[in-house]
Amino acid sequence: MNISRRGFLVSSGAAVAVRAVPQIASKTSGRRILTLVYDKALGMMRAVERVVP
């Protein structure tokens, strides 16, 4: 698998976010909205989660 520097940074950032989101979500109250977006840099769909008060 040939991964670029940008791809590595995006995937490692996503891994960190996966660990941080449950802690943040437990501290804040609100509705969580999951949206799928197409990321041109990755060439695939990506999930984006937002917390709306």
VOPAGU-2260 file (C-alpha; in pm, 1 decimal, decimal comma):
REM VOPAGU-2260
SITE   aa  ch    i         X         Y         Z
SITE  MET   A    0       0,0       0,0       0,0
SITE  ASN   A    1     144,3     333,1    -106,8
SITE  ILE   A    2      41,2     604,2     139,3
SITE  SER   A    3     137,3     969,5     108,3
SITE  ARG   A    4     234,3    1198,2     391,4
SITE  ARG   A    5    -102,1    1373,8     369,5
SITE  GLY   A    6    -288,2    1042,5     379,6
SITE  PHE   A    7     -88,9     934,6     683,5
SITE  LEU   A    8    -165,4    1259,6     867,6
SITE  VAL   A    9    -536,4    1230,9     787,9
SITE  SER   A   10    -558,9     868,7     899,6
SITE  SER   A   11    -362,6     930,4    1219,9
SITE  GLY   A   12    -578,8    1235,3    1294,1
SITE  ALA   A   13    -889,5    1022,3    1248,3
SITE  ALA   A   14    -750,8     762,3    1489,6
SITE  VAL   A   15    -690,8    1029,9    1753,8
SITE  ALA   A   16   -1041,4    1170,7    1699,2
SITE  VAL   A   17   -1196,9     827,5    1749,7
SITE  ARG   A   18   -1036,4     809,1    2093,2
SITE  ALA   A   19   -1122,8    1169,4    2187,8
SITE  VAL   A   20   -1486,6    1183,8    2070,9
SITE  PRO   A   21   -1635,7     954,1    2339,9
SITE  GLN   A   22   -1471,2    1162,6    2614,2
SITE  ILE   A   23   -1589,5    1491,5    2464,3
SITE  ALA   A   24   -1940,5    1359,5    2396,1
SITE  SER   A   25   -1982,3    1241,2    2754,6
SITE  LYS   A   26   -1893,6    1587,7    2886,5
SITE  THR   A   27   -2131,8    1781,2    2663,0
SITE  SER   A   28   -2500,9    1733,5    2618,9
SITE  GLY   A   29   -2656,0    1769,5    2278,4
SITE  ARG   A   30   -2747,5    1591,2    1962,9
SITE  ARG   A   31   -2478,0    1410,6    1766,4
SITE  ILE   A   32   -2510,7    1435,3    1388,3
SITE  LEU   A   33   -2315,8    1198,9    1164,5
SITE  THR   A   34   -2262,9    1311,2     804,3
SITE  LEU   A   35   -2089,3    1130,3     520,5
SITE  VAL   A   36   -1878,4    1351,4     293,8
SITE  TYR   A   37   -1659,3    1274,8      -7,1
SITE  ASP   A   38   -1294,4    1357,5      61,0
SITE  LYS   A   39   -1111,4    1428,9    -266,2
SITE  ALA   A   40    -770,0    1394,9    -102,3
SITE  LEU   A   41    -847,8    1041,8      15,7
SITE  GLY   A   42   -1063,9     954,5    -282,9
SITE  MET   A   43   -1333,8     801,7     -62,9
SITE  MET   A   44   -1622,1     878,7     169,6
SITE  ARG   A   45   -1545,4     999,0     521,2
SITE  ALA   A   46   -1767,0    1026,0     829,4
SITE  VAL   A   47   -1787,9    1364,4    1004,2
SITE  GLU   A   48   -1954,3    1383,2    1345,2
SITE  ARG   A   49   -2084,0    1707,1    1497,0
SITE  VAL   A   50   -2235,7    1777,5    1836,9
SITE  VAL   A   51   -2523,5    2026,6    1820,1
SITE  PRO   A   52   -2651,2    2179,5    2144,1
